[in-house]
Amino acid sequence: MKTFWTILTFALAALAVGGLMNAQKAADGPSLVGDVVIAGALGLGAAASWRKRKALDTSA
């Protein structure tokens, strides 16, 4: 199960970084805001899944 949480963490982090890279190329303000908000949500998801993985380490 730790492997799943690790893979999920890295996948969400990669999507967040990709979203921020895409936000730099945005043509208009609303698109930029949307990209940054979505990247932030993905980053929070990555942090939460990393905490879940760490919790599995201590419970084992």
HELIX and SHEET records of a PDB file:
HELIX    1   1 LYS A    2  GLN A   24  1                                  23    
HELIX    2   2 GLY A   29  SER A   59  1                                  31    
END                                                                             
